[in-house]
Amino acid sequence: MALTAEQLKRKSAQDAESAFEAVFQEHWRRVYALLYNLVGEGDEAEDLALETFWRLYRLPPRLAQEESLGGWLYRVATNLGLNALRARKRRQRYEEQAGYISTLELQGSLPGDPAEEVEQVIERGRVRQTLAQMKPRSAQLLVLRHSGFNYAEIAAALGVAPASVGALLARAEREFEARFKRLV
């Protein structure tokens, strides 16, 4: 049972609590998975997912009839995740300027083939850095698609026509590829 934001607003206080709980139960796993795929850390993804639902609880959005509450949640989550990546990039730059060694280098005990694990960590970092440099909508498109969302869900999250998602996604992939190649 998917509730709209307007239905959530019109409920009495007790009904609103149970309606919010239903929305939370319906969308929590996908919002968390989306953020985990984006930021790559479970604790940070959980914090960002909770922030997403806190924003819904505190001030339910005004949505047009054709917009879905799920789309709003995924859009807010993606924006929070991209902001976290940008903040991480700034923080990393400040730490490097101050001469700090990254946490990953200090840990040293990576399971499996250490060279392969380090290579994967570097690759993920480049992917996140590339996403942080892209236009927010393009980055959101890629993250949502990579997280398993279908075109209709992506369209709802970004507020675009479902028929335009394929073209927008192709453009975003080309932009990602060009930016990623510049990092290597």
Order of alpha helices (4+ residues) and beta strands (2+ residues): alpha-alpha-alpha-alpha-alpha-alpha-alpha-alpha-alpha
